[in-house]
Amino acid sequence: MWQEYPKQIRYVSFTKGNLLTLYKDDKMKVHLVGRPSIDWSAIEKFANHNKIEKYGHSSAESLCEVAGRTCYMSFEKPRPGGNSAYLKHILEVGHGSVLEHACWNFIIEGVSRSLTHELVRHRAGWSYSQLSQRYVDESDVKFICPKLVANDAYLQQTYNTAIAYIRDAYEKMAARLEELGHKRKICRQTARCVLPNATETKIFCTVNARALRNFFELRCNAGADTEIHALAEKMLKIMQKEAPNIFGDYTIDDEGCHTEYRKV
């Protein structure tokens, strides 16, 4: 008999025995795995000034200030208020190009291919490497269930039935193609044709600060798809701790993020 599951559940996995396992909403994970570093001795040689001030809360913020100061060769004239005041001025005047020099690396998991189809539309300032369905066996594939579906027993049952057929079809097609003598890669790339947008995936991203700000303003927004909205909010909260002088101007509420410095 069908039972209603808790509202926070939205992540569905089928094992090879077709047993249904439900996971909670915390399966979307964002791992910050790489950040900039800075060589102050090299900068001092360039600036020809042995007592150059080390700007910023982080290397990323420092790099952005060094880039901006290179435009005017103003290394010996620190702005009162330090790096925070300097980068606030950059945001105020919209000198966003200096923010492009700071980049971070993320691994994102527990998201759907529907989300990554939208994510990879962000091209300027982004690079991607995504899990390959041609090489990775999806027999134990997981699926992301939208909250609106998970919140309704009828929709959840309909969804689960469809997913069970899809997963079974993938296994049977891959097995049959292997019986016919095809290489595993050919079996998987052919069988994946039945996998839906809800299929869980993993993606490695590299992105600069200016592109991140654009992403947050477009996707941490009331008009964005709910899943990518949640991702953008998670990433913004990470970056506000990582580089507060670049991302600290944003406030977050139920509708999304807000700043007076849009489109920097």
VOVOTI-869437 format. One record per residue: x, y, z of N, C-alpha, C in turn. Coordinates in Angstrom, 1 decimal, padded with zeros to 4 digits. Example, Ala and Ser with C-alpha at 12.3 -4.5 7.8 and 13.67 -1.06 7.14 Angstrom:
# residues 2
013.2 | -005.7 | 007.8 | 012.3 | -004.5 | 007.8 | 013.2 | -003.3 | 007.8
012.8 | -002.2 | 007.1 | 013.7 | -001.1 | 007.1 | 012.9 | 000.0 | 007.9
# end
This chain:
# residues 264
000.8 | -001.2 | 000.0 | 000.0 | 000.0 | 000.0 | 000.9 | 001.2 | 000.0
000.5 | 002.2 | -000.8 | 001.3 | 003.5 | -000.9 | 001.2 | 004.3 | 000.3
002.3 | 004.8 | 000.8 | 002.3 | 005.7 | 001.9 | 003.0 | 007.0 | 001.6
002.5 | 008.1 | 002.2 | 003.1 | 009.4 | 002.0 | 004.4 | 009.5 | 002.7
005.4 | 010.0 | 002.0 | 006.8 | 010.2 | 002.6 | 006.9 | 011.6 | 003.1
007.9 | 011.8 | 004.0 | 008.1 | 013.1 | 004.5 | 008.4 | 014.2 | 003.4
008.0 | 015.4 | 003.7 | 008.1 | 016.4 | 002.6 | 009.5 | 016.8 | 002.2
010.5 | 016.6 | 003.1 | 011.8 | 017.0 | 002.8 | 012.5 | 016.0 | 001.9
011.9 | 014.8 | 001.6 | 012.6 | 013.8 | 000.8 | 012.4 | 014.1 | -000.7
013.5 | 014.0 | -001.4 | 013.5 | 014.4 | -002.9 | 014.6 | 013.7 | -003.7
015.2 | 012.6 | -003.1 | 016.3 | 012.0 | -003.8 | 016.1 | 010.5 | -003.8
016.0 | 009.9 | -005.0 | 015.5 | 008.5 | -005.1 | 016.6 | 007.7 | -005.7
016.8 | 006.4 | -005.1 | 017.7 | 005.5 | -005.7 | 017.1 | 004.1 | -005.8
017.4 | 003.4 | -006.9 | 016.9 | 002.0 | -007.0 | 018.2 | 001.1 | -007.0
018.2 | 000.1 | -006.2 | 019.2 | -000.9 | -006.2 | 019.0 | -001.9 | -007.3
019.9 | -002.8 | -007.5 | 019.7 | -003.8 | -008.6 | 018.5 | -004.7 | -008.3
018.1 | -004.8 | -007.1 | 016.9 | -005.6 | -006.7 | 015.6 | -004.8 | -006.9
015.7 | -003.6 | -007.4 | 014.6 | -002.7 | -007.6 | 013.9 | -002.3 | -006.3
014.7 | -002.3 | -005.2 | 014.2 | -001.8 | -003.9 | 014.4 | -000.3 | -003.9
013.3 | 000.3 | -003.4 | 013.3 | 001.8 | -003.4 | 014.0 | 002.3 | -002.1
014.9 | 003.2 | -002.3 | 015.6 | 003.9 | -001.1 | 015.3 | 005.4 | -001.3
014.9 | 006.0 | -000.2 | 014.7 | 007.4 | -000.3 | 015.7 | 008.1 | 000.6
016.2 | 009.2 | 000.1 | 017.2 | 010.0 | 000.8 | 016.7 | 011.4 | 001.1
017.3 | 012.0 | 002.1 | 016.8 | 013.4 | 002.4 | 017.4 | 014.4 | 001.5
016.9 | 015.7 | 001.7 | 017.2 | 016.8 | 000.8 | 018.7 | 017.3 | 000.9
019.5 | 016.7 | 001.8 | 020.9 | 017.1 | 001.9 | 021.8 | 016.5 | 001.0
021.3 | 015.7 | 000.0 | 022.2 | 015.0 | -000.9 | 022.9 | 015.9 | -002.0
022.3 | 017.1 | -002.2 | 023.0 | 018.1 | -003.0 | 024.3 | 018.6 | -002.2
025.4 | 018.3 | -002.8 | 026.6 | 018.7 | -002.1 | 027.6 | 019.5 | -003.0
028.1 | 020.5 | -002.4 | 029.1 | 021.4 | -003.1 | 030.4 | 021.4 | -002.4
031.5 | 020.9 | -003.0 | 032.8 | 020.8 | -002.4 | 033.7 | 021.8 | -003.1
034.2 | 022.8 | -002.3 | 035.2 | 023.7 | -002.8 | 036.5 | 023.0 | -002.7
037.1 | 022.7 | -003.8 | 038.3 | 021.8 | -003.8 | 039.6 | 022.6 | -004.2
039.4 | 023.8 | -004.7 | 040.6 | 024.5 | -005.2 | 040.4 | 026.0 | -005.1
041.5 | 026.7 | -004.7 | 041.4 | 028.2 | -004.6 | 042.7 | 028.8 | -005.0
042.7 | 030.1 | -005.3 | 044.0 | 030.7 | -005.8 | 045.1 | 030.8 | -004.7
046.3 | 030.9 | -005.1 | 047.4 | 031.2 | -004.2 | 048.1 | 032.4 | -004.8
049.0 | 033.0 | -004.0 | 049.6 | 034.2 | -004.4 | 051.1 | 034.2 | -004.0
052.0 | 034.7 | -004.8 | 053.4 | 034.7 | -004.5 | 053.8 | 036.2 | -004.3
053.8 | 036.6 | -003.0 | 054.1 | 038.0 | -002.7 | 055.5 | 038.4 | -003.1
056.4 | 037.5 | -003.0 | 057.8 | 037.9 | -003.3 | 057.9 | 038.3 | -004.8
057.2 | 037.6 | -005.6 | 057.2 | 037.9 | -007.1 | 056.5 | 039.3 | -007.3
055.5 | 039.5 | -006.6 | 054.7 | 040.8 | -006.7 | 055.6 | 042.0 | -006.2
056.4 | 041.7 | -005.2 | 057.3 | 042.8 | -004.7 | 058.4 | 043.1 | -005.7
058.9 | 042.1 | -006.4 | 059.9 | 042.3 | -007.4 | 059.3 | 043.1 | -008.5
058.1 | 042.8 | -008.9 | 057.4 | 043.6 | -010.0 | 057.2 | 045.0 | -009.6
056.7 | 045.2 | -008.3 | 056.3 | 046.5 | -007.9 | 057.5 | 047.3 | -007.4
058.7 | 046.7 | -007.3 | 059.9 | 047.3 | -006.9 | 059.8 | 048.0 | -005.6
059.1 | 047.4 | -004.7 | 058.8 | 048.0 | -003.4 | 058.9 | 046.8 | -002.3
059.9 | 046.8 | -001.5 | 060.1 | 045.7 | -000.6 | 059.1 | 045.6 | 000.5
058.4 | 046.7 | 000.8 | 057.5 | 046.6 | 002.0 | 056.0 | 046.7 | 001.5
055.7 | 046.1 | 000.4 | 054.4 | 046.1 | -000.1 | 053.4 | 045.5 | 000.9
052.3 | 046.2 | 001.0 | 051.3 | 045.7 | 002.0 | 050.6 | 044.4 | 001.4
050.4 | 043.5 | 002.2 | 049.7 | 042.2 | 001.8 | 048.2 | 042.5 | 002.0
047.5 | 042.6 | 000.9 | 046.1 | 042.9 | 000.9 | 045.2 | 041.7 | 001.1
044.0 | 041.9 | 001.7 | 043.0 | 040.9 | 001.6 | 042.9 | 039.9 | 002.7
041.6 | 039.4 | 002.8 | 041.3 | 038.3 | 003.7 | 041.8 | 036.9 | 003.1
041.9 | 036.8 | 001.8 | 042.2 | 035.6 | 001.1 | 043.1 | 035.9 | -000.1
043.8 | 034.9 | -000.6 | 044.6 | 035.1 | -001.8 | 043.8 | 035.6 | -003.0
042.5 | 035.1 | -003.1 | 041.7 | 035.6 | -004.2 | 041.4 | 037.1 | -004.1
041.1 | 037.6 | -003.0 | 040.9 | 039.0 | -002.8 | 042.2 | 039.8 | -003.0
043.3 | 039.2 | -002.6 | 044.6 | 039.9 | -002.8 | 044.9 | 040.0 | -004.3
044.6 | 038.9 | -005.1 | 044.9 | 038.9 | -006.5 | 044.1 | 040.0 | -007.2
042.8 | 040.1 | -006.8 | 042.0 | 041.1 | -007.4 | 042.5 | 042.5 | -007.2
043.0 | 042.8 | -006.0 | 043.5 | 044.1 | -005.7 | 044.8 | 044.3 | -006.4
045.7 | 043.3 | -006.5 | 046.9 | 043.5 | -007.2 | 046.6 | 043.8 | -008.7
045.6 | 043.1 | -009.2 | 045.3 | 043.3 | -010.6 | 044.8 | 044.7 | -010.8
044.0 | 045.2 | -009.9 | 043.5 | 046.6 | -010.0 | 044.6 | 047.6 | -009.9
045.5 | 047.4 | -008.9 | 046.6 | 048.3 | -008.7 | 047.6 | 048.3 | -009.9
047.7 | 047.2 | -010.6 | 048.6 | 047.2 | -011.7 | 048.1 | 048.2 | -012.8
046.8 | 048.4 | -012.9 | 046.3 | 049.3 | -013.9 | 046.9 | 050.7 | -013.7
047.1 | 051.1 | -012.4 | 047.5 | 052.5 | -012.1 | 048.9 | 052.5 | -011.4
049.5 | 051.3 | -011.3 | 050.8 | 051.2 | -010.6 | 050.7 | 052.0 | -009.2
049.7 | 051.6 | -008.4 | 049.4 | 052.4 | -007.2 | 049.7 | 051.5 | -006.0
050.8 | 050.7 | -006.1 | 051.1 | 049.7 | -005.0 | 051.5 | 050.4 | -003.7
052.0 | 051.6 | -003.7 | 052.5 | 052.3 | -002.5 | 051.4 | 053.2 | -002.0
050.2 | 053.1 | -002.5 | 049.1 | 054.0 | -002.0 | 047.9 | 053.2 | -001.6
048.0 | 052.5 | -000.5 | 046.9 | 051.7 | 000.0 | 045.7 | 052.5 | 000.3
044.5 | 052.0 | 000.0 | 043.3 | 052.8 | 000.3 | 042.9 | 052.6 | 001.8
042.6 | 053.7 | 002.4 | 042.1 | 053.6 | 003.8 | 041.0 | 052.6 | 003.9
041.1 | 051.7 | 004.9 | 040.1 | 050.6 | 005.0 | 040.5 | 049.3 | 004.4
041.7 | 049.3 | 003.8 | 042.3 | 048.1 | 003.3 | 041.6 | 047.5 | 002.1
041.7 | 046.1 | 002.0 | 041.2 | 045.4 | 000.9 | 039.7 | 045.5 | 000.8
039.0 | 045.5 | 001.9 | 037.6 | 045.5 | 001.9 | 037.1 | 046.8 | 001.3
037.7 | 048.0 | 001.6 | 037.3 | 049.2 | 001.0 | 037.7 | 049.3 | -000.5
038.9 | 048.7 | -000.8 | 039.3 | 048.7 | -002.2 | 038.3 | 047.9 | -003.1
037.9 | 046.7 | -002.6 | 037.1 | 045.9 | -003.5 | 035.6 | 046.5 | -003.5
035.2 | 047.1 | -002.4 | 033.9 | 047.8 | -002.4 | 033.9 | 048.9 | -003.4
035.0 | 049.6 | -003.6 | 035.1 | 050.6 | -004.6 | 035.0 | 050.0 | -006.0
035.7 | 048.9 | -006.2 | 035.6 | 048.2 | -007.5 | 034.2 | 047.8 | -007.8
033.4 | 047.3 | -006.8 | 032.0 | 047.0 | -007.1 | 031.2 | 048.2 | -007.4
031.5 | 049.3 | -006.7 | 030.7 | 050.6 | -006.9 | 030.9 | 051.1 | -008.3
032.1 | 051.1 | -008.8 | 032.4 | 051.7 | -010.1 | 032.2 | 050.7 | -011.2
032.0 | 049.4 | -010.9 | 031.7 | 048.4 | -011.9 | 033.0 | 047.9 | -012.7
034.1 | 048.0 | -012.0 | 035.4 | 047.6 | -012.7 | 035.5 | 046.1 | -012.5
034.6 | 045.3 | -013.1 | 034.5 | 043.9 | -012.8 | 035.6 | 043.0 | -013.4
036.3 | 043.6 | -014.4 | 037.4 | 042.8 | -015.0 | 038.4 | 042.3 | -014.1
038.7 | 043.1 | -013.0 | 039.8 | 042.6 | -012.1 | 039.3 | 041.4 | -011.3
038.0 | 041.2 | -011.2 | 037.5 | 040.0 | -010.5 | 037.7 | 038.7 | -011.2
037.9 | 038.9 | -012.5 | 038.1 | 037.7 | -013.3 | 039.4 | 036.9 | -013.1
040.3 | 037.5 | -012.3 | 041.6 | 036.9 | -012.1 | 041.6 | 035.9 | -010.9
040.5 | 035.9 | -010.1 | 040.4 | 035.0 | -009.0 | 039.4 | 033.9 | -009.4
039.9 | 032.6 | -009.3 | 039.1 | 031.5 | -009.7 | 039.1 | 030.4 | -008.6
038.0 | 029.6 | -008.6 | 037.9 | 028.5 | -007.7 | 037.4 | 027.3 | -008.4
037.7 | 026.1 | -007.7 | 037.3 | 024.8 | -008.3 | 036.3 | 024.2 | -007.4
035.2 | 023.7 | -007.9 | 034.1 | 023.0 | -007.2 | 033.8 | 021.6 | -007.8
033.5 | 020.7 | -006.9 | 032.9 | 019.5 | -007.3 | 031.4 | 019.5 | -006.8
030.5 | 019.3 | -007.7 | 029.1 | 019.3 | -007.3 | 028.5 | 017.9 | -007.5
027.8 | 017.4 | -006.5 | 027.2 | 016.1 | -006.7 | 025.8 | 016.1 | -006.1
025.0 | 015.1 | -006.4 | 023.6 | 015.0 | -005.9 | 022.7 | 015.9 | -006.6
023.0 | 016.3 | -007.9 | 022.1 | 017.1 | -008.7 | 021.7 | 016.4 | -009.9
020.7 | 016.9 | -010.5 | 020.1 | 016.2 | -011.7 | 020.8 | 016.7 | -013.0
020.7 | 016.0 | -014.1 | 021.1 | 016.4 | -015.4 | 020.3 | 017.6 | -015.9
019.1 | 017.7 | -015.4 | 018.3 | 018.9 | -015.7 | 019.0 | 020.1 | -015.2
019.5 | 020.1 | -014.0 | 020.3 | 021.2 | -013.5 | 021.5 | 021.5 | -014.3
022.3 | 020.4 | -014.6 | 023.6 | 020.7 | -015.3 | 023.3 | 021.2 | -016.7
022.2 | 020.8 | -017.3 | 021.9 | 021.3 | -018.6 | 021.8 | 022.9 | -018.6
021.2 | 023.3 | -017.4 | 021.1 | 024.8 | -017.2 | 022.5 | 025.4 | -016.8
023.2 | 024.7 | -016.0 | 024.5 | 025.2 | -015.5 | 025.5 | 025.5 | -016.6
025.6 | 024.5 | -017.5 | 026.6 | 024.6 | -018.6 | 026.3 | 025.7 | -019.6
025.1 | 026.3 | -019.5 | 024.8 | 027.5 | -020.3 | 025.6 | 028.7 | -019.9
026.1 | 028.7 | -018.7 | 027.0 | 029.7 | -018.2 | 028.4 | 029.4 | -018.7
028.8 | 030.0 | -019.8 | 030.1 | 029.7 | -020.5 | 031.2 | 030.7 | -020.1
031.0 | 032.0 | -020.2 | 032.1 | 032.9 | -020.0 | 032.5 | 032.8 | -018.5
033.8 | 032.5 | -018.3 | 034.3 | 032.4 | -017.0 | 034.2 | 031.1 | -016.3
033.6 | 030.1 | -017.0 | 033.4 | 028.8 | -016.5 | 034.1 | 027.7 | -017.3
034.5 | 026.6 | -016.6 | 035.0 | 025.4 | -017.3 | 034.3 | 024.2 | -016.6
034.1 | 023.1 | -017.3 | 033.3 | 022.0 | -016.8 | 034.0 | 020.7 | -017.2
033.9 | 019.7 | -016.3 | 034.2 | 018.3 | -016.6 | 033.1 | 017.5 | -015.8
032.3 | 016.7 | -016.6 | 031.1 | 016.1 | -016.0 | 031.2 | 014.5 | -016.2
030.6 | 013.9 | -015.2 | 030.5 | 012.4 | -015.2 | 030.0 | 011.9 | -016.6
030.7 | 010.9 | -017.2 | 030.3 | 010.4 | -018.5 | 029.4 | 009.2 | -018.4
028.2 | 009.3 | -019.0 | 027.3 | 008.1 | -019.0 | 027.8 | 007.1 | -020.0
028.8 | 007.4 | -020.9 | 029.3 | 006.4 | -021.8 | 030.2 | 005.5 | -021.1
031.0 | 005.9 | -020.1 | 032.0 | 005.1 | -019.5 | 031.6 | 004.6 | -018.1
030.7 | 005.3 | -017.5 | 030.2 | 004.9 | -016.1 | 029.0 | 004.1 | -016.2
029.0 | 003.0 | -015.5 | 027.8 | 002.1 | -015.5 | 026.7 | 002.7 | -014.6
025.5 | 002.9 | -015.2 | 024.4 | 003.6 | -014.5 | 023.4 | 002.6 | -013.9
023.8 | 001.3 | -013.7 | 022.9 | 000.3 | -013.2 | 022.4 | 000.6 | -011.8
023.2 | 001.3 | -011.0 | 022.8 | 001.7 | -009.7 | 022.5 | 003.2 | -009.7
022.0 | 003.7 | -010.8 | 021.7 | 005.1 | -011.0 | 020.8 | 005.7 | -010.0
021.0 | 006.9 | -009.6 | 020.1 | 007.6 | -008.7 | 019.3 | 008.7 | -009.4
018.2 | 009.1 | -008.9 | 017.4 | 010.1 | -009.5 | 017.0 | 011.2 | -008.6
016.9 | 012.4 | -009.1 | 016.5 | 013.5 | -008.2 | 015.0 | 013.8 | -008.4
014.3 | 013.8 | -007.3 | 012.9 | 014.0 | -007.3 | 012.5 | 015.4 | -006.9
011.9 | 016.2 | -007.8 | 011.5 | 017.6 | -007.4 | 010.6 | 017.6 | -006.1
010.8 | 018.6 | -005.4 | 010.1 | 018.8 | -004.1 | 008.5 | 018.7 | -004.3
008.1 | 019.4 | -005.4 | 006.6 | 019.4 | -005.6 | 006.1 | 017.9 | -005.8
006.9 | 017.1 | -006.4 | 006.5 | 015.7 | -006.6 | 006.6 | 014.9 | -005.3
007.7 | 015.2 | -004.5 | 007.9 | 014.5 | -003.3 | 006.8 | 014.8 | -002.2
006.2 | 016.0 | -002.4 | 005.3 | 016.5 | -001.4 | 003.9 | 015.9 | -001.6
003.6 | 015.2 | -002.7 | 002.3 | 014.7 | -003.0 | 002.4 | 013.2 | -003.2
001.6 | 012.4 | -002.5 | 001.7 | 011.0 | -002.5 | 001.4 | 010.4 | -003.9
000.4 | 011.0 | -004.6 | 000.0 | 010.5 | -006.0 | 001.1 | 010.8 | -006.9
001.7 | 012.0 | -006.9 | 002.8 | 012.4 | -007.8 | 004.0 | 011.5 | -007.5
004.3 | 011.3 | -006.3 | 005.4 | 010.5 | -005.9 | 005.3 | 009.1 | -006.4
004.1 | 008.5 | -006.3 | 003.9 | 007.1 | -006.7 | 004.0 | 007.0 | -008.3
003.4 | 008.0 | -009.0 | 003.6 | 008.1 | -010.4 | 005.0 | 008.1 | -010.8
005.8 | 009.0 | -010.2 | 007.2 | 009.2 | -010.4 | 008.0 | 007.9 | -010.2
007.7 | 007.3 | -009.1 | 008.4 | 006.1 | -008.7 | 008.2 | 004.9 | -009.7
007.0 | 004.8 | -010.2 | 006.6 | 003.8 | -011.2 | 007.4 | 004.1 | -012.5
007.4 | 005.3 | -012.9 | 008.1 | 005.7 | -014.1 | 009.6 | 005.4 | -014.0
010.2 | 005.8 | -012.9 | 011.6 | 005.6 | -012.7 | 012.0 | 004.1 | -012.6
011.1 | 003.3 | -012.0 | 011.4 | 001.9 | -011.9 | 011.4 | 001.2 | -013.3
010.5 | 001.6 | -014.2 | 010.5 | 001.1 | -015.6 | 011.8 | 001.6 | -016.3
012.1 | 002.9 | -016.1 | 013.3 | 003.4 | -016.8 | 014.6 | 002.7 | -016.4
014.7 | 002.5 | -015.1 | 016.0 | 001.8 | -014.6 | 016.0 | 000.4 | -015.1
014.9 | -000.3 | -015.1 | 014.8 | -001.7 | -015.6 | 015.1 | -001.7 | -017.1
014.6 | -000.8 | -017.9 | 014.9 | -000.7 | -019.3 | 016.4 | -000.5 | -019.6
017.0 | 000.4 | -018.8 | 018.4 | 000.6 | -019.0 | 019.2 | -000.6 | -018.8
019.0 | -001.4 | -017.7 | 019.7 | -002.6 | -017.4 | 019.5 | -003.6 | -018.5
018.2 | -003.8 | -019.0 | 017.9 | -004.8 | -020.0 | 018.6 | -004.5 | -021.3
018.6 | -003.2 | -021.7 | 019.2 | -002.8 | -022.9 | 020.7 | -003.0 | -022.9
021.3 | -002.6 | -021.8 | 022.8 | -002.7 | -021.7 | 023.2 | -004.2 | -021.7
022.4 | -005.0 | -021.0 | 022.7 | -006.5 | -021.0 | 022.5 | -007.1 | -022.4
021.5 | -006.8 | -023.1 | 021.2 | -007.3 | -024.4 | 022.3 | -006.9 | -025.4
022.7 | -005.6 | -025.3 | 023.7 | -005.2 | -026.2 | 025.1 | -005.9 | -025.9
025.3 | -006.2 | -024.7 | 026.6 | -006.9 | -024.3 | 026.5 | -008.3 | -024.8
025.3 | -008.9 | -024.8 | 025.1 | -010.3 | -025.3 | 025.4 | -010.3 | -026.8
025.0 | -009.2 | -027.5 | 025.3 | -009.1 | -028.9 | 026.7 | -008.9 | -029.3
027.6 | -008.7 | -028.3 | 029.0 | -008.6 | -028.5 | 029.5 | -007.2 | -028.6
028.7 | -006.2 | -028.2 | 029.2 | -004.9 | -028.3 | 030.1 | -004.5 | -027.1
031.0 | -003.6 | -027.3 | 031.9 | -003.2 | -026.2 | 031.1 | -002.5 | -025.1
031.6 | -002.5 | -023.9 | 030.8 | -001.9 | -022.8 | 030.5 | -000.4 | -023.0
031.4 | 000.3 | -023.6 | 031.1 | 001.7 | -023.8 | 030.0 | 001.9 | -024.8
029.9 | 001.0 | -025.8 | 028.8 | 001.1 | -026.8 | 027.5 | 000.7 | -026.1
027.5 | -000.3 | -025.2 | 026.3 | -000.7 | -024.5 | 025.8 | 000.4 | -023.7
026.7 | 001.1 | -022.9 | 026.2 | 002.1 | -022.0 | 025.8 | 003.4 | -022.8
026.5 | 003.8 | -023.8 | 026.1 | 005.0 | -024.5 | 024.8 | 004.8 | -025.3
024.5 | 003.6 | -025.6 | 023.2 | 003.3 | -026.3 | 022.1 | 003.2 | -025.3
022.3 | 002.5 | -024.2 | 021.3 | 002.3 | -023.2 | 020.9 | 003.6 | -022.4
021.8 | 004.5 | -022.4 | 021.5 | 005.8 | -021.7 | 020.4 | 006.6 | -022.4
020.0 | 006.2 | -023.6 | 019.0 | 007.0 | -024.3 | 017.7 | 007.0 | -023.5
017.5 | 006.1 | -022.6 | 016.2 | 006.1 | -021.8 | 016.3 | 006.8 | -020.5
017.5 | 007.3 | -020.1 | 017.6 | 007.9 | -018.8 | 017.1 | 009.4 | -018.9
016.4 | 009.8 | -017.9 | 015.7 | 011.1 | -017.9 | 016.5 | 012.2 | -017.4
016.0 | 013.5 | -017.5 | 016.7 | 014.6 | -016.9 | 016.9 | 014.5 | -015.4
016.1 | 013.7 | -014.8 | 016.2 | 013.5 | -013.3 | 017.4 | 012.7 | -012.9
018.1 | 012.1 | -013.8 | 019.3 | 011.3 | -013.5 | 020.3 | 012.1 | -012.7
020.8 | 011.5 | -011.6 | 021.8 | 012.2 | -010.8 | 023.1 | 012.2 | -011.5
023.9 | 013.3 | -011.3 | 025.2 | 013.4 | -012.0 | 026.1 | 014.2 | -011.0
027.4 | 014.2 | -011.5 | 028.5 | 014.9 | -010.7 | 029.2 | 015.7 | -011.7
029.7 | 016.9 | -011.3 | 030.3 | 017.8 | -012.3 | 031.4 | 018.6 | -011.5
032.6 | 018.8 | -012.2 | 033.7 | 019.6 | -011.7 | 033.6 | 020.9 | -012.4
033.7 | 022.0 | -011.7 | 033.6 | 023.3 | -012.3 | 034.7 | 024.2 | -011.8
035.3 | 025.0 | -012.7 | 036.2 | 026.1 | -012.4 | 035.6 | 027.4 | -012.9
035.6 | 028.4 | -012.0 | 034.8 | 029.6 | -012.3 | 035.5 | 030.8 | -011.6
035.5 | 032.0 | -012.3 | 036.1 | 033.2 | -011.7 | 035.0 | 034.0 | -010.9
035.5 | 034.9 | -010.2 | 034.6 | 035.7 | -009.2 | 033.6 | 036.5 | -010.0
033.9 | 037.1 | -011.1 | 032.9 | 037.9 | -011.9 | 031.8 | 037.0 | -012.4
032.2 | 035.8 | -012.9 | 031.2 | 034.9 | -013.5 | 030.3 | 034.3 | -012.3
030.9 | 034.1 | -011.2 | 030.1 | 033.6 | -010.0 | 029.1 | 034.7 | -009.6
029.4 | 035.9 | -009.6 | 028.5 | 037.0 | -009.3 | 027.3 | 037.0 | -010.3
027.6 | 036.9 | -011.5 | 026.6 | 036.8 | -012.6 | 025.7 | 035.6 | -012.3
026.3 | 034.5 | -012.0 | 025.5 | 033.2 | -011.8 | 024.6 | 033.4 | -010.6
025.1 | 034.0 | -009.5 | 024.3 | 034.2 | -008.3 | 023.1 | 035.1 | -008.6
023.3 | 036.2 | -009.4 | 022.2 | 037.1 | -009.6 | 021.2 | 036.5 | -010.6
021.6 | 035.6 | -011.4 | 020.6 | 035.0 | -012.3 | 019.9 | 033.8 | -011.7
020.6 | 033.0 | -010.9 | 020.1 | 031.7 | -010.5 | 019.6 | 031.7 | -009.0
020.2 | 032.5 | -008.2 | 019.7 | 032.6 | -006.8 | 018.6 | 033.7 | -006.8
017.5 | 033.4 | -007.5 | 016.6 | 034.3 | -007.9 | 015.2 | 033.7 | -007.9
014.1 | 034.4 | -007.6 | 012.8 | 033.8 | -007.5 | 012.3 | 033.2 | -008.9
012.9 | 033.7 | -010.0 | 012.4 | 033.2 | -011.3 | 013.2 | 032.0 | -011.8
014.2 | 031.6 | -011.0 | 015.0 | 030.4 | -011.4 | 014.4 | 029.1 | -011.1
014.8 | 028.0 | -011.8 | 014.4 | 026.7 | -011.4 | 014.8 | 026.4 | -010.0
013.9 | 025.7 | -009.2 | 014.1 | 025.5 | -007.8 | 015.4 | 024.8 | -007.5
015.8 | 023.8 | -008.3 | 017.0 | 023.1 | -008.0 | 018.3 | 023.9 | -008.2
018.4 | 024.6 | -009.3 | 019.6 | 025.4 | -009.5 | 019.6 | 026.6 | -008.6
018.4 | 027.1 | -008.2 | 018.3 | 028.1 | -007.2 | 018.9 | 027.7 | -005.9
018.6 | 026.4 | -005.5 | 019.2 | 025.9 | -004.2 | 020.7 | 025.8 | -004.4
021.2 | 025.3 | -005.5 | 022.6 | 025.2 | -005.8 | 023.3 | 026.6 | -005.7
022.7 | 027.6 | -006.3 | 023.3 | 028.9 | -006.3 | 023.4 | 029.5 | -004.9
022.4 | 029.2 | -004.1 | 022.4 | 029.7 | -002.7 | 023.4 | 029.0 | -001.9
023.6 | 027.7 | -002.1 | 024.7 | 027.0 | -001.4 | 026.0 | 027.5 | -001.7
026.3 | 027.7 | -003.0 | 027.6 | 028.2 | -003.5 | 027.8 | 029.7 | -003.0
026.8 | 030.5 | -003.0 | 027.0 | 031.9 | -002.5 | 027.3 | 031.9 | -001.0
026.7 | 031.0 | -000.2 | 027.0 | 031.0 | 001.2 | 028.5 | 030.5 | 001.4
028.9 | 029.6 | 000.6 | 030.3 | 029.2 | 000.7 | 031.3 | 030.3 | 000.4
030.9 | 031.0 | -000.7 | 031.8 | 032.1 | -001.2 | 031.8 | 033.3 | -000.2
030.7 | 033.5 | 000.5 | 030.7 | 034.7 | 001.4 | 031.7 | 034.4 | 002.6
031.9 | 033.1 | 002.9 | 032.9 | 032.8 | 003.9 | 034.3 | 032.8 | 003.3
034.4 | 032.3 | 002.1 | 035.7 | 032.2 | 001.4 | 036.3 | 033.5 | 001.0
035.5 | 034.4 | 000.5 | 036.0 | 035.7 | 000.0 | 034.9 | 036.8 | 000.3
034.8 | 037.2 | 001.6 | 033.7 | 038.1 | 002.0 | 033.9 | 039.5 | 001.4
035.1 | 039.9 | 001.0 | 035.2 | 041.2 | 000.4 | 034.8 | 041.3 | -001.0
034.5 | 040.1 | -001.6 | 034.0 | 040.0 | -003.0 | 032.6 | 039.7 | -003.0
032.1 | 038.9 | -002.1 | 030.7 | 038.4 | -002.1 | 029.9 | 038.9 | -000.9
030.5 | 039.6 | 000.0 | 029.8 | 040.0 | 001.2 | 028.7 | 041.0 | 001.1
028.6 | 041.6 | -000.1 | 027.5 | 042.6 | -000.4 | 026.1 | 042.0 | -000.6
026.1 | 040.7 | -000.8 | 024.8 | 040.0 | -001.1 | 024.1 | 039.7 | 000.2
022.8 | 039.9 | 000.2 | 021.9 | 039.4 | 001.2 | 021.0 | 038.4 | 000.6
020.6 | 037.4 | 001.4 | 019.8 | 036.3 | 001.0 | 018.5 | 036.2 | 001.7
017.4 | 036.1 | 001.0 | 016.1 | 035.8 | 001.7 | 015.3 | 034.7 | 000.9
014.1 | 034.5 | 001.2 | 013.3 | 033.4 | 000.6 | 013.2 | 033.5 | -001.0
013.3 | 034.8 | -001.5 | 013.2 | 035.0 | -002.9 | 014.5 | 034.8 | -003.6
015.6 | 035.0 | -002.9 | 016.9 | 034.8 | -003.6 | 018.0 | 035.8 | -003.0
018.9 | 036.2 | -003.8 | 020.0 | 037.1 | -003.3 | 019.8 | 038.5 | -003.9
020.3 | 039.5 | -003.1 | 020.1 | 040.9 | -003.5 | 021.4 | 041.6 | -003.2
021.7 | 042.6 | -004.1 | 022.8 | 043.5 | -003.9 | 022.6 | 044.8 | -004.7
023.2 | 045.9 | -004.2 | 023.1 | 047.1 | -004.9 | 024.1 | 047.2 | -006.0
025.0 | 046.2 | -006.1 | 026.1 | 046.2 | -007.1 | 025.8 | 045.1 | -008.1
024.8 | 045.2 | -008.9 | 024.5 | 044.2 | -009.9 | 025.3 | 044.4 | -011.2
025.5 | 043.3 | -011.9 | 026.2 | 043.3 | -013.2 | 027.5 | 044.0 | -013.2
028.3 | 043.7 | -012.1 | 029.7 | 044.2 | -012.0 | 030.5 | 043.6 | -013.1
# end
